[in-house]
Each structure stands twice: as structure tokens, then as C-alpha cells.
Amino acid sequence: AKVTHLLTKWGALDDVLLRHVLEGLTLEELETLNASGYLPDKFNAWKSCADLTAMHIAGMRERNTAGGGALDAIAAFRFNWKLDGTTDPILRKLCHKDLRYVLTHYDGVKDLASLIQEAVDSEPDAAATGVASAAPGCTALGRFNRLELIDAEADAAVFGDANLSFALNLVRHRKALGHVGRVIATTFESLEVLRERYSEIDETIAELEKHFSEVYHEVDCTRIAVHAQFKNLERSLGAVYYNFPHAGAVGGFFDGHPLVNWRHENLMRLFFRALRAYVQPGGIVKVASNQGAVGVRYSYIICSAVENEFRHIETVPFLQWSLHRYGRSYGDRRDTYRRPDEGEGYNVQRAE
């Protein structure tokens, strides 16, 4: 009834696609939309009422998130636990040791002041996370995430790496740090398809295997449990990477179109659900994306992770990440005849 009420109010009772968009909302969201006075622009030259309404709803949902821009460890922590602004200056005065202790042990029940005192009285961690214990807390934590100082002994997995250039970058990084954990590099396409698109793929695979990495093809990151290569790897991954995820283009539709956009949100939900059994406690998952992406929106990544019992700890600007320099690709047949130039955005959405 609420859907019909809105369609009548907007004079769009015959718009089947707009009805489809509204039927995907909760009753609370429908009531909020109705009370907001929103009215889709019927005369927009570029987008339909359904497109505009879907974008408005996505923005409405994202206003209840921490945002898609840079977010340091303290800001993410405060948002996760719904702490007020008075805690911010207190947390920012803590050193690395104390802040890491608070972020790790806070459960929403214990008094924050008492936990901070516990942190002050605690001994520095003997692991790598205990270094620079007296350094400014937020800065030190940010450096850990930017310099990719992950567990040296745990395995790391890379998903959706079309030309395996990121996996190669990670392997070289871990070797320079003296890590002994493996890198498991995966591609969605078969080796035959990769050879058609990337002339250098055999050399890349050879170098990866030279560094004792394992390379698997035709791996669907949402169904890793059914792949024989991942058998007995439960709770073994210390780090997982998925750069610029995309559910694939559909001919005739842009990524944000209401009829196909659900595929991108579903990709993230199933990805994080699949990882739950494979990431070890304290492990880290990094997903790189564009803040303004209309396919896999930033809210799909963060909300899907939270729904599957992962915790959002920080949003790092991509160019501040030590592993950002690698040979990016489109990940589809366009790579046969062109690649994204350095610094170029992914501005072609047509399925070719």
C-alpha cells in the first residue's frame, strides 16, 4: 500500500521499474522517503525516474554510514561503537601501545576510562604490533595499515587479480620484509583467456611460482569453499585482498541501473560470507574501490563486511597505500587492445 501511495503521489502508477525499486525497500525506508518530500525528475534527459530514485535511496542509506572518504582508526572505532565526540580527544592523546589495547579490548560494556587505565598498565605486545609503543597512537596504526605490515607467517590471498600484477607486487613486498607466509593468487578467468588478453601472463606466473606462491585460475571468490585448492585452509588467511571488485558488465545497462545493480551488492555480501571460515582471528581484509563508484558502492563493501562479523577499522586513501603501484587492468576483453593509463579512472562501463 505504501508503494502504491508513493507511485500515486508521484504520478507514476504505470512505471513498472520504479515500482520494482520501491518494492525493495523496508517499510521504514518507504516512510522516510515519503516524509522527505522527494520527487523524481520526470524530465531528466539522462536518467529515468527509477534510476534517480535508486540513487537517492542509496545516498539516503549511506548518510547513516561513516562515509566513503578517508577515515582513520579512531573515527572508525567511534562510529562502530557510537561513541560521542568527547571521546575523540581522549583517544587521540593515547600512544600506540595504549590505543591498540583499547581498540582491541573494548566491548561496549566496560567503562572506557577504566580500559584506558588498563592499557597504560599493560606491557607492550611481543609481536610486531608492539613496536614503536610510545609513538602517537593514531599515526602509528595508520602507518601499519599503509605499509602493509601483516602477519609474517600467515598466508595471504588475492582475489580477482586479472593480470596478477598486484599479486606479484605483494609477493615482492613480503619477500623484502622477510615473510615466510605464502601468497595465494587467484583469477576469475581461465589461463587460456588470460593468455589472449595479457601477453606477459606466463612470465608473471613463473615469477610468482619462483617465490613459492600458488596460482589458481577460474576461482569464484564467492564460492571458495567448493574449490579443492582451498580445502583445509580454514582459519589460515592472515590477509585477503580484492581490488576494485565488479560483478561484470551487462550489455545495454550501466552499473547503477536498478535491474543490474543488485549483482554488485550481492557480490560483496557473498564474498565476505565466503571469507568467514577462512580468515584467521585478527586477520585483515582489504577491498579497494572508488569513492564515487556506482557499481560496487563503498556502502556495499562496508555494510557487507559488518553483516558477516568483520569490523571496519580504517579507510585509507588508495594512493597512500604502499601497494598501490601495480599494473591495473579492466579485467575484461578490453585488456586485449588497451589498458587504463596511469591515473585514469574506469570511465568505460559498456560491455564490449
Residue frames as qw, qx, qy, qz and C-alpha x, y, z in Angstrom:
[[0.000, 0.885, 0.465, 0.000, 0.00, 0.00, 0.00],
 [0.311, -0.787, 0.101, 0.523, 2.84, 2.37, 0.83],
 [0.405, -0.103, 0.602, 0.680, 4.46, 1.69, -2.56],
 [0.176, 0.615, 0.667, 0.382, 1.20, 2.41, -4.39],
 [0.176, -0.903, -0.284, 0.269, 0.76, 5.55, -2.30],
 [0.342, -0.585, 0.311, 0.667, 4.18, 6.90, -3.38],
 [0.322, 0.146, 0.702, 0.619, 3.62, 5.99, -7.03],
 [0.058, 0.790, 0.591, 0.151, 0.26, 7.75, -6.97],
 [0.276, -0.849, -0.084, 0.443, 1.80, 10.76, -5.27],
 [0.302, -0.459, 0.483, 0.682, 4.47, 10.96, -7.97],
 [0.634, 0.571, -0.012, -0.521, 2.01, 10.30, -10.81],
 [0.250, 0.517, -0.787, -0.227, 3.89, 7.16, -11.84],
 [0.779, -0.080, 0.485, -0.390, 1.47, 4.28, -11.23],
 [0.900, 0.422, 0.008, -0.110, 2.34, 2.72, -14.59],
 [0.257, 0.749, -0.600, 0.112, 6.14, 2.83, -14.04],
 [0.966, -0.144, -0.211, -0.043, 6.95, -0.85, -13.50],
 [0.667, 0.290, -0.399, 0.559, 10.68, -0.27, -12.96],
 [0.117, -0.513, 0.326, -0.785, 10.06, 2.41, -10.33],
 [0.827, -0.368, -0.006, -0.425, 7.68, 0.03, -8.56],
 [0.904, 0.081, -0.344, 0.239, 10.44, -2.60, -8.62],
 [0.330, 0.430, -0.422, 0.727, 12.81, -0.14, -6.91],
 [0.417, -0.466, 0.235, -0.744, 10.30, 0.80, -4.21],
 [0.921, -0.219, -0.182, -0.268, 9.34, -2.81, -3.50],
 [0.759, 0.178, -0.464, 0.420, 12.95, -3.47, -2.49],
 [0.002, 0.505, -0.374, 0.778, 12.71, -1.00, 0.42],
 [0.240, -0.279, -0.830, 0.419, 11.76, -1.67, 4.02],
 [0.148, -0.811, -0.549, -0.137, 8.64, -0.09, 5.48],
 [0.409, -0.726, -0.108, 0.542, 10.81, 2.30, 7.49],
 [0.341, -0.169, 0.416, 0.826, 12.66, 3.41, 4.36],
 [0.061, 0.545, 0.661, 0.511, 9.37, 3.92, 2.50],
 [0.271, -0.857, -0.419, 0.126, 8.05, 6.09, 5.31],
 [0.421, -0.561, 0.116, 0.703, 11.28, 8.12, 5.41],
 [0.275, 0.122, 0.571, 0.764, 11.14, 8.59, 1.63],
 [0.062, -0.715, -0.630, -0.297, 7.51, 9.69, 1.83],
 [0.353, -0.840, -0.269, 0.312, 8.18, 12.15, 4.66],
 [0.497, -0.306, 0.222, 0.781, 11.22, 13.64, 2.90],
 [0.357, 0.782, 0.142, -0.490, 9.14, 15.17, 0.12],
 [0.281, -0.334, 0.699, 0.566, 11.40, 13.62, -2.53],
 [0.686, 0.590, 0.269, -0.330, 10.07, 13.76, -6.10],
 [0.631, -0.066, 0.552, 0.542, 11.94, 12.17, -9.04],
 [0.163, 0.582, -0.219, -0.766, 12.57, 14.43, -12.02],
 [0.734, 0.399, 0.544, -0.076, 10.40, 13.08, -14.84],
 [0.522, 0.852, 0.005, -0.032, 12.07, 15.36, -17.37],
 [0.454, -0.651, 0.522, 0.312, 15.68, 14.37, -16.69],
 [0.610, 0.641, -0.335, -0.322, 17.42, 13.95, -20.05],
 [0.281, 0.521, -0.804, 0.052, 19.83, 11.26, -18.89],
 [0.057, 0.040, -0.950, 0.303, 18.20, 9.09, -16.23],
 [0.440, -0.440, -0.645, -0.443, 14.78, 7.60, -15.66],
 [0.524, -0.626, 0.114, -0.566, 12.71, 8.12, -12.51],
 [0.960, -0.253, -0.117, 0.024, 13.73, 4.63, -11.36],
 [0.693, 0.296, -0.252, 0.606, 17.44, 5.46, -11.81],
 [0.011, -0.599, 0.205, -0.774, 17.12, 8.73, -9.93],
 [0.726, -0.534, 0.028, -0.432, 15.11, 7.17, -7.11],
 [0.949, -0.090, -0.203, 0.222, 17.55, 4.27, -6.73],
 [0.495, 0.388, -0.273, 0.728, 20.46, 6.74, -6.49],
 [0.308, -0.615, 0.132, -0.714, 18.54, 8.84, -3.96],
 [0.886, -0.406, -0.080, -0.208, 17.79, 5.78, -1.82],
 [0.845, 0.097, -0.263, 0.455, 21.43, 4.66, -1.94],
 [0.211, 0.496, -0.249, 0.804, 22.50, 8.12, -0.79],
 [0.588, -0.575, 0.006, -0.569, 19.85, 8.07, 1.92],
 [0.949, -0.257, -0.167, 0.074, 21.24, 4.78, 3.25],
 [0.703, 0.251, -0.238, 0.622, 24.83, 5.99, 3.03],
 [0.122, -0.705, 0.154, -0.681, 24.04, 9.01, 5.20],
 [0.791, -0.542, 0.098, -0.266, 23.75, 6.50, 8.04],
 [0.919, 0.048, -0.126, 0.371, 27.27, 5.15, 7.44],
 [0.529, -0.621, 0.057, 0.575, 30.65, 6.58, 8.37],
 [0.309, 0.860, -0.167, -0.369, 31.09, 7.88, 4.82],
 [0.925, 0.315, 0.115, 0.180, 33.20, 6.78, 1.89],
 [0.293, 0.860, -0.316, 0.273, 36.14, 9.14, 2.34],
 [0.465, 0.328, -0.671, 0.475, 39.32, 8.75, 4.37],
 [0.696, -0.614, -0.056, -0.367, 38.60, 7.52, 7.89],
 [0.203, 0.529, -0.747, 0.349, 41.30, 6.92, 10.47],
 [0.439, -0.102, -0.879, 0.154, 41.28, 4.17, 13.10],
 [0.002, -0.203, -0.600, 0.774, 39.81, 6.37, 15.87],
 [0.447, 0.161, -0.099, -0.874, 37.00, 7.76, 13.70],
 [0.597, 0.009, -0.717, -0.361, 36.07, 4.23, 12.55],
 [0.319, -0.121, -0.842, 0.418, 36.20, 2.95, 16.14],
 [0.176, 0.187, 0.395, -0.882, 33.96, 5.75, 17.41],
 [0.561, 0.111, -0.323, -0.754, 31.44, 5.17, 14.63],
 [0.516, -0.009, -0.850, -0.107, 31.38, 1.39, 15.20],
 [0.335, -0.294, -0.772, 0.453, 30.63, 1.82, 18.91],
 [0.136, -0.789, -0.419, -0.429, 28.52, 5.00, 18.56],
 [0.524, -0.432, -0.318, 0.662, 30.80, 6.95, 20.92],
 [0.088, 0.965, 0.243, -0.047, 30.23, 10.69, 21.24],
 [0.479, 0.762, -0.144, 0.411, 32.69, 13.42, 20.33],
 [0.409, -0.833, 0.311, -0.203, 34.02, 13.81, 23.86],
 [0.900, -0.246, 0.321, 0.163, 35.95, 10.53, 23.50],
 [0.723, 0.639, 0.002, 0.261, 37.83, 11.70, 20.40],
 [0.120, 0.844, -0.402, 0.334, 40.44, 13.97, 22.07],
 [0.692, -0.518, 0.471, -0.174, 40.95, 11.39, 24.81],
 [0.935, 0.140, 0.300, 0.124, 41.71, 8.61, 22.33],
 [0.595, 0.744, -0.083, 0.292, 43.94, 10.82, 20.18],
 [0.190, -0.843, 0.444, -0.235, 46.22, 11.51, 23.15],
 [0.898, -0.280, 0.340, -0.023, 47.00, 7.80, 23.59],
 [0.061, -0.601, 0.725, 0.332, 50.27, 6.28, 22.47],
 [0.553, 0.247, -0.681, -0.412, 50.43, 3.36, 20.04],
 [0.219, 0.019, -0.945, 0.242, 50.51, 0.66, 22.74],
 [0.211, 0.249, 0.633, -0.701, 47.59, 2.07, 24.70],
 [0.536, 0.335, -0.112, -0.767, 45.41, 2.87, 21.69],
 [0.490, 0.185, -0.798, -0.298, 45.90, -0.58, 20.17],
 [0.084, -0.087, -0.907, 0.403, 44.97, -2.14, 23.51],
 [0.356, 0.317, 0.394, -0.786, 41.78, -0.06, 23.76],
 [0.560, 0.334, -0.366, -0.664, 40.70, -0.75, 20.18],
 [0.414, 0.146, -0.892, -0.108, 41.30, -4.48, 20.66],
 [0.191, -0.159, -0.883, 0.399, 39.65, -4.97, 24.06],
 [0.325, 0.100, 0.229, -0.912, 36.75, -2.52, 24.09],
 [0.000, 0.247, 0.956, 0.160, 33.42, -4.37, 24.07],
 [0.259, -0.473, -0.373, -0.755, 30.88, -1.59, 24.58],
 [0.667, -0.596, -0.442, -0.074, 30.25, -2.66, 28.17],
 [0.662, -0.340, -0.241, 0.623, 33.40, -1.77, 30.06],
 [0.062, -0.959, -0.096, 0.259, 33.96, 1.85, 31.00],
 [0.661, 0.667, -0.083, 0.333, 36.34, 3.49, 28.54],
 [0.113, -0.854, 0.392, -0.324, 38.30, 5.32, 31.26],
 [0.782, -0.414, 0.457, -0.092, 38.90, 2.04, 33.12],
 [0.909, 0.308, 0.200, 0.197, 40.03, 0.34, 29.92],
 [0.381, 0.833, -0.223, 0.334, 42.46, 3.16, 29.16],
 [0.410, -0.733, 0.489, -0.235, 43.98, 2.74, 32.62],
 [0.920, -0.075, 0.382, 0.040, 44.34, -0.98, 31.94],
 [0.741, 0.619, 0.021, 0.261, 46.08, -0.13, 28.69],
 [0.032, 0.879, -0.369, 0.301, 48.52, 2.21, 30.47],
 [0.605, -0.542, 0.554, -0.183, 49.37, -0.54, 32.97],
 [0.961, 0.203, 0.187, -0.015, 49.78, -3.24, 30.29],
 [0.504, -0.451, 0.534, 0.507, 53.06, -4.44, 28.81],
 [0.382, 0.563, -0.404, -0.611, 53.88, -3.86, 25.13],
 [0.945, 0.226, 0.132, -0.197, 52.89, -6.67, 22.77],
 [0.569, -0.433, 0.598, 0.362, 55.78, -9.00, 21.97],
 [0.649, 0.454, 0.544, 0.275, 54.61, -9.33, 18.35],
 [0.386, 0.246, 0.277, 0.845, 55.33, -6.88, 15.55],
 [0.161, -0.782, -0.411, -0.440, 52.31, -4.83, 16.58],
 [0.587, -0.729, -0.221, 0.276, 54.16, -3.91, 19.76],
 [0.579, 0.087, 0.072, 0.808, 56.88, -1.87, 18.05],
 [0.058, 0.347, 0.076, 0.933, 57.02, 1.91, 18.42],
 [0.320, -0.551, -0.756, 0.147, 54.85, 1.58, 21.52],
 [0.211, -0.575, -0.300, 0.731, 55.39, 5.22, 22.54],
 [0.116, 0.105, 0.466, 0.871, 54.59, 6.66, 19.10],
 [0.436, 0.132, 0.141, -0.879, 51.38, 8.69, 18.61],
 [0.523, 0.112, 0.821, -0.198, 48.67, 6.05, 18.52],
 [0.640, 0.633, 0.309, -0.308, 46.52, 7.02, 15.55],
 [0.321, 0.787, -0.455, -0.265, 49.52, 7.81, 13.36],
 [0.203, -0.401, 0.893, 0.038, 51.25, 4.53, 14.19],
 [0.600, 0.271, 0.725, -0.203, 48.14, 2.47, 13.46],
 [0.566, 0.759, 0.043, -0.319, 47.72, 4.28, 10.15],
 [0.122, 0.697, -0.675, -0.211, 51.33, 3.53, 9.23],
 [0.449, -0.116, 0.884, -0.054, 50.79, -0.18, 9.92],
 [0.633, 0.515, 0.542, -0.202, 47.85, -0.26, 7.51],
 [0.434, 0.849, -0.156, -0.257, 49.57, 1.80, 4.83],
 [0.040, 0.663, -0.739, -0.115, 52.90, -0.05, 4.96],
 [0.884, 0.081, -0.348, -0.303, 51.17, -3.45, 4.86],
 [0.024, 0.448, -0.816, 0.364, 52.84, -4.83, 7.98],
 [0.851, -0.153, -0.180, -0.469, 50.79, -8.02, 8.07],
 [0.823, -0.387, 0.409, -0.076, 51.39, -11.31, 9.88],
 [0.131, 0.660, -0.685, -0.277, 54.71, -12.62, 8.53],
 [0.215, -0.160, 0.963, 0.002, 53.81, -16.29, 8.97],
 [0.552, 0.427, 0.598, -0.393, 50.21, -16.32, 7.78],
 [0.392, 0.272, 0.683, 0.553, 49.12, -16.93, 4.21],
 [0.214, 0.498, 0.076, -0.837, 47.69, -14.10, 2.12],
 [0.452, 0.407, 0.762, 0.224, 45.11, -14.49, -0.67],
 [0.112, 0.365, -0.197, -0.903, 44.46, -12.21, -3.64],
 [0.453, 0.466, 0.758, -0.052, 41.12, -12.49, -5.45],
 [0.420, 0.837, 0.346, -0.057, 40.07, -11.14, -8.83],
 [0.244, -0.714, 0.370, 0.542, 43.59, -10.15, -9.90],
 [0.774, 0.588, 0.093, -0.216, 43.13, -10.23, -13.68],
 [0.647, 0.656, -0.353, 0.164, 46.75, -9.90, -14.83],
 [0.868, -0.334, -0.238, 0.280, 48.27, -10.98, -11.46],
 [0.388, 0.583, -0.213, 0.681, 50.32, -7.78, -11.28],
 [0.442, -0.704, 0.196, -0.520, 49.04, -6.96, -7.79],
 [0.956, -0.293, 0.017, 0.009, 49.86, -10.44, -6.52],
 [0.768, 0.313, -0.150, 0.538, 53.38, -10.01, -7.88],
 [0.006, 0.709, -0.198, 0.676, 53.66, -6.67, -6.12],
 [0.724, -0.580, 0.132, -0.348, 52.55, -8.28, -2.85],
 [0.970, -0.035, -0.082, 0.228, 54.99, -11.17, -3.23],
 [0.536, 0.480, -0.219, 0.659, 57.92, -8.80, -3.70],
 [0.294, -0.705, 0.172, -0.622, 56.78, -6.75, -0.72],
 [0.876, -0.444, 0.076, -0.175, 56.55, -9.79, 1.56],
 [0.889, 0.161, -0.145, 0.403, 59.93, -11.09, 0.38],
 [0.264, 0.632, -0.237, 0.689, 61.56, -7.72, 1.18],
 [0.494, -0.623, 0.239, -0.557, 60.10, -7.90, 4.70],
 [0.081, 0.338, -0.915, 0.203, 61.32, -11.47, 5.21],
 [0.745, -0.048, 0.263, -0.610, 57.86, -13.02, 5.43],
 [0.116, -0.194, 0.966, 0.122, 57.52, -16.79, 5.23],
 [0.539, 0.397, 0.604, -0.433, 53.77, -16.95, 4.61],
 [0.385, 0.226, 0.727, 0.522, 52.55, -17.91, 1.14],
 [0.332, 0.368, -0.028, -0.868, 50.69, -15.73, -1.32],
 [0.413, 0.335, 0.842, 0.092, 47.73, -17.44, -2.98],
 [0.163, 0.353, -0.238, -0.890, 46.96, -15.60, -6.22],
 [0.426, 0.393, 0.815, -0.036, 43.66, -16.26, -7.99],
 [0.154, 0.152, -0.374, -0.902, 41.99, -15.19, -11.21],
 [0.637, 0.296, 0.430, -0.567, 38.36, -15.46, -12.24],
 [0.700, 0.561, -0.258, -0.359, 39.21, -16.29, -15.86],
 [0.971, -0.012, 0.175, 0.162, 40.87, -19.42, -17.21],
 [0.496, -0.497, 0.399, 0.590, 44.55, -19.45, -18.15],
 [0.466, 0.345, 0.615, 0.534, 43.65, -19.68, -21.85],
 [0.071, 0.914, 0.362, 0.170, 41.61, -16.46, -21.66],
 [0.397, -0.842, 0.112, 0.349, 44.36, -14.70, -19.72],
 [0.576, -0.172, 0.506, 0.619, 46.92, -15.61, -22.40],
 [0.334, 0.640, 0.528, 0.447, 44.69, -13.97, -25.03],
 [0.119, -0.961, -0.215, -0.123, 44.46, -10.75, -23.02],
 [0.338, -0.882, 0.323, 0.064, 47.87, -10.45, -21.35],
 [0.753, 0.526, -0.380, 0.109, 50.99, -11.35, -23.30],
 [0.125, 0.591, -0.649, 0.463, 53.05, -11.19, -20.12],
 [0.784, -0.411, 0.081, -0.458, 50.91, -13.57, -18.06],
 [0.954, 0.019, -0.263, 0.142, 53.18, -16.64, -18.34],
 [0.443, 0.423, -0.416, 0.672, 56.19, -14.62, -17.19],
 [0.378, -0.531, 0.248, -0.716, 54.18, -13.24, -14.26],
 [0.927, -0.267, -0.058, -0.256, 53.05, -16.70, -13.20],
 [0.829, 0.214, -0.361, 0.370, 56.61, -18.03, -13.48],
 [0.171, 0.484, -0.420, 0.749, 57.91, -15.28, -11.19],
 [0.641, -0.459, 0.137, -0.600, 55.12, -15.84, -8.69],
 [0.981, -0.122, -0.141, -0.051, 55.89, -19.55, -8.52],
 [0.598, 0.416, -0.421, 0.540, 59.60, -18.77, -8.23],
 [0.109, -0.428, 0.449, -0.777, 58.70, -17.01, -4.97],
 [0.099, -0.113, -0.955, 0.254, 56.72, -20.08, -3.81],
 [0.464, 0.173, 0.208, -0.843, 53.33, -18.55, -4.48],
 [0.329, 0.259, 0.904, 0.082, 50.39, -20.63, -5.63],
 [0.270, 0.228, -0.252, -0.901, 48.36, -19.50, -8.64],
 [0.315, 0.341, 0.880, -0.102, 44.79, -20.75, -9.16],
 [0.163, 0.022, -0.414, -0.895, 42.54, -19.94, -12.10],
 [0.468, -0.339, -0.611, -0.542, 38.74, -19.94, -12.51],
 [0.287, -0.261, -0.734, 0.558, 38.21, -19.13, -8.84],
 [0.258, -0.693, -0.371, -0.561, 34.90, -17.55, -7.86],
 [0.157, 0.280, -0.562, 0.762, 35.63, -15.57, -4.70],
 [0.586, -0.258, 0.151, -0.753, 32.04, -16.01, -3.52],
 [0.962, -0.063, -0.055, -0.260, 32.31, -19.82, -3.61],
 [0.215, 0.654, -0.712, 0.139, 35.83, -20.61, -2.46],
 [0.612, -0.283, 0.652, -0.346, 34.57, -23.41, -0.21],
 [0.906, 0.294, 0.250, -0.173, 33.79, -25.55, -3.29],
 [0.519, 0.732, -0.439, 0.034, 37.31, -25.17, -4.75],
 [0.949, -0.142, -0.212, 0.187, 39.57, -28.12, -3.99],
 [0.516, 0.445, -0.300, 0.668, 42.58, -25.79, -3.71],
 [0.225, -0.570, 0.270, -0.743, 41.08, -24.16, -0.62],
 [0.856, -0.341, -0.365, -0.132, 40.45, -27.41, 1.20],
 [0.775, -0.362, -0.293, 0.428, 41.96, -27.42, 4.72],
 [0.345, 0.327, -0.080, 0.876, 42.77, -23.69, 4.53],
 [0.387, -0.786, -0.405, -0.261, 40.10, -22.73, 7.05],
 [0.470, -0.880, -0.006, 0.065, 41.20, -20.03, 9.51],
 [0.792, -0.132, 0.177, 0.569, 44.62, -19.78, 7.84],
 [0.402, 0.625, 0.219, 0.632, 44.49, -16.50, 5.91],
 [0.393, -0.483, -0.298, 0.723, 46.09, -13.55, 7.66],
 [0.107, 0.517, -0.093, -0.844, 45.37, -11.09, 4.85],
 [0.474, 0.475, 0.715, 0.196, 42.94, -11.05, 1.91],
 [0.012, -0.435, 0.181, 0.882, 42.89, -8.57, -0.98],
 [0.398, 0.563, 0.695, 0.205, 40.25, -7.75, -3.59],
 [0.143, -0.371, 0.105, 0.911, 40.98, -4.66, -5.66],
 [0.349, 0.267, -0.227, -0.869, 38.20, -2.83, -7.49],
 [0.325, 0.191, 0.924, -0.061, 35.57, -5.59, -7.38],
 [0.444, 0.275, -0.229, -0.822, 32.99, -5.71, -10.15],
 [0.672, 0.126, 0.680, -0.264, 30.24, -8.21, -10.88],
 [0.371, 0.113, 0.741, 0.547, 30.70, -7.84, -14.65],
 [0.256, 0.275, -0.114, -0.920, 29.02, -5.58, -17.18],
 [0.458, 0.431, 0.773, -0.083, 25.62, -6.41, -18.67],
 [0.234, 0.174, 0.518, 0.804, 25.09, -5.27, -22.27],
 [0.136, -0.611, -0.496, -0.601, 22.83, -2.24, -22.51],
 [0.532, -0.793, -0.292, -0.055, 22.95, -1.34, -18.82],
 [0.150, 0.695, -0.444, 0.545, 25.11, 0.97, -16.74],
 [0.388, 0.054, -0.815, 0.426, 26.42, -0.34, -13.42],
 [0.132, 0.045, 0.525, -0.840, 24.00, 1.75, -11.37],
 [0.510, -0.130, -0.456, -0.718, 20.86, 0.64, -13.21],
 [0.612, -0.283, 0.448, -0.588, 18.28, -0.80, -10.78],
 [0.949, 0.136, -0.078, -0.273, 17.89, -4.03, -12.76],
 [0.827, 0.307, -0.379, 0.279, 21.59, -4.96, -12.56],
 [0.001, -0.711, 0.447, -0.544, 23.00, -3.06, -9.58],
 [0.824, -0.437, 0.194, -0.303, 21.88, -5.75, -7.11],
 [0.936, 0.209, -0.203, 0.199, 24.57, -8.02, -8.60],
 [0.358, 0.584, -0.415, 0.599, 27.31, -5.77, -7.25],
 [0.476, -0.543, 0.370, -0.585, 25.85, -5.64, -3.76],
 [0.976, -0.114, 0.029, -0.182, 25.34, -9.40, -3.83],
 [0.733, 0.448, -0.386, 0.337, 28.98, -9.88, -4.86],
 [0.042, 0.567, -0.523, 0.635, 30.20, -8.18, -1.70],
 [0.736, -0.357, 0.263, -0.512, 27.76, -9.98, 0.58],
 [0.995, 0.070, -0.066, -0.039, 28.72, -13.40, -0.77],
 [0.546, 0.565, -0.448, 0.427, 32.44, -12.53, -0.80],
 [0.169, -0.533, 0.555, -0.616, 32.55, -11.67, 2.89],
 [0.872, -0.207, 0.189, -0.401, 30.30, -14.59, 3.76],
 [0.919, 0.277, -0.262, 0.103, 32.70, -16.95, 1.98],
 [0.352, 0.586, -0.512, 0.520, 35.68, -15.48, 3.86],
 [0.599, -0.616, 0.206, -0.469, 34.24, -16.03, 7.32],
 [0.974, -0.209, 0.088, 0.000, 35.57, -19.57, 7.50],
 [0.834, 0.340, -0.066, 0.429, 38.99, -18.80, 6.02],
 [0.148, 0.745, -0.265, 0.595, 40.28, -15.62, 7.68],
 [0.588, -0.169, -0.644, 0.460, 42.08, -16.27, 10.95],
 [0.340, -0.860, -0.348, 0.152, 41.16, -14.30, 14.09],
 [0.330, -0.743, 0.138, 0.566, 42.80, -10.90, 13.84],
 [0.519, 0.169, 0.566, 0.618, 43.22, -11.25, 10.07],
 [0.115, 0.580, 0.021, -0.806, 42.67, -8.33, 7.74],
 [0.506, 0.503, 0.644, 0.275, 40.63, -7.96, 4.54],
 [0.057, -0.521, 0.117, 0.843, 41.35, -5.07, 2.18],
 [0.457, 0.597, 0.626, 0.208, 38.97, -4.09, -0.62],
 [0.179, -0.305, 0.165, 0.921, 40.00, -1.18, -2.86],
 [0.267, 0.674, 0.665, 0.181, 37.33, 0.85, -4.63],
 [0.143, 0.336, 0.133, 0.921, 36.48, 4.32, -5.90],
 [0.075, 0.251, 0.562, -0.785, 34.58, 6.56, -3.51],
 [0.460, 0.349, 0.011, -0.816, 32.15, 7.54, -6.24],
 [0.058, 0.051, -0.940, -0.333, 31.68, 4.06, -7.74],
 [0.625, 0.032, 0.067, -0.777, 28.08, 3.36, -8.74],
 [0.727, 0.080, -0.657, -0.184, 28.58, -0.39, -9.25],
 [0.686, -0.315, -0.551, 0.356, 30.16, -1.71, -6.07],
 [0.152, -0.853, 0.019, -0.499, 29.40, 1.29, -3.87],
 [0.186, 0.423, -0.684, 0.565, 31.53, 1.85, -0.78],
 [0.592, -0.263, 0.371, -0.665, 28.49, 1.17, 1.41],
 [0.933, 0.092, -0.253, -0.238, 28.12, -2.29, -0.15],
 [0.596, 0.355, -0.618, 0.370, 31.67, -3.13, 0.92],
 [0.051, -0.343, 0.595, -0.725, 31.47, -1.80, 4.47],
 [0.697, -0.150, 0.213, -0.668, 27.93, -2.98, 5.25],
 [0.901, 0.141, -0.375, -0.163, 28.50, -6.44, 3.78],
 [0.447, 0.338, -0.685, 0.466, 31.62, -6.82, 5.90],
 [0.281, -0.268, 0.517, -0.763, 29.80, -5.80, 9.07],
 [0.834, -0.037, -0.061, -0.548, 26.88, -8.12, 8.29],
 [0.909, 0.138, -0.390, 0.046, 29.37, -11.01, 8.18],
 [0.752, -0.639, -0.050, 0.154, 31.05, -10.19, 11.51],
 [0.630, 0.218, -0.042, 0.744, 34.02, -8.26, 10.16],
 [0.255, -0.826, -0.262, 0.428, 34.89, -4.93, 11.72],
 [0.448, 0.790, 0.077, 0.412, 35.65, -1.76, 9.74],
 [0.660, -0.507, -0.131, 0.539, 38.94, -0.45, 11.15],
 [0.166, -0.617, 0.180, 0.748, 40.05, 2.26, 8.71],
 [0.649, 0.692, 0.302, 0.097, 39.56, 3.71, 5.22],
 [0.486, -0.490, 0.312, 0.653, 42.93, 4.54, 3.68],
 [0.449, 0.773, -0.136, -0.426, 43.29, 6.76, 0.57],
 [0.954, 0.252, 0.127, 0.100, 44.45, 4.43, -2.19],
 [0.545, 0.717, -0.241, 0.362, 47.48, 6.50, -3.19],
 [0.288, -0.740, 0.496, -0.352, 48.77, 6.41, 0.40],
 [0.949, -0.157, 0.254, -0.096, 48.88, 2.61, 0.32],
 [0.277, -0.624, 0.649, 0.336, 52.35, 1.18, -0.23],
 [0.472, 0.070, 0.841, 0.253, 50.98, -1.42, -2.69],
 [0.458, 0.703, 0.301, -0.454, 49.08, 0.98, -4.94],
 [0.240, 0.680, -0.505, -0.474, 51.67, 0.88, -7.73],
 [0.512, -0.009, 0.846, 0.148, 50.78, -2.08, -9.92],
 [0.070, 0.074, -0.626, -0.773, 49.63, -2.66, -13.48],
 [0.475, 0.317, 0.556, -0.603, 45.89, -2.17, -13.22],
 [0.010, -0.057, -0.811, -0.582, 43.65, -3.64, -15.90],
 [0.542, -0.116, -0.141, -0.820, 40.00, -3.55, -16.87],
 [0.402, -0.094, 0.855, -0.314, 39.60, -7.25, -16.14],
 [0.717, 0.455, 0.458, -0.263, 37.64, -7.96, -19.32],
 [0.758, 0.368, 0.397, 0.363, 38.13, -8.27, -23.08],
 [0.183, 0.981, -0.030, 0.057, 39.12, -4.58, -23.38],
 [0.519, -0.699, 0.433, 0.235, 42.51, -5.56, -21.97],
 [0.810, 0.228, 0.428, 0.329, 43.29, -7.25, -25.29],
 [0.487, 0.593, 0.241, 0.594, 43.75, -3.91, -27.02],
 [0.038, 0.697, -0.164, 0.697, 44.08, -1.29, -24.27],
 [0.549, -0.339, -0.619, 0.449, 44.80, -0.79, -20.59],
 [0.216, -0.949, -0.230, 0.006, 43.90, 2.00, -18.17],
 [0.451, 0.598, -0.264, 0.607, 46.61, 4.63, -18.36],
 [0.450, -0.174, -0.565, 0.670, 48.30, 5.62, -15.13],
 [0.034, 0.219, 0.325, -0.919, 45.90, 7.77, -13.12],
 [0.375, -0.093, -0.482, -0.786, 42.96, 7.18, -15.48],
 [0.537, -0.017, 0.573, -0.619, 39.60, 6.30, -13.98],
 [0.226, 0.175, 0.938, 0.199, 37.44, 3.40, -15.08],
 [0.300, 0.401, 0.111, -0.858, 35.21, 5.52, -17.27],
 [0.463, 0.146, -0.650, -0.585, 34.00, 2.92, -19.75],
 [0.508, -0.070, 0.690, -0.511, 31.05, 0.91, -18.49],
 [0.783, 0.314, -0.180, -0.506, 29.74, -0.64, -21.67],
 [0.768, -0.161, 0.616, 0.066, 30.08, -4.37, -22.09],
 [0.404, 0.671, -0.440, -0.440, 32.14, -4.82, -25.23]]
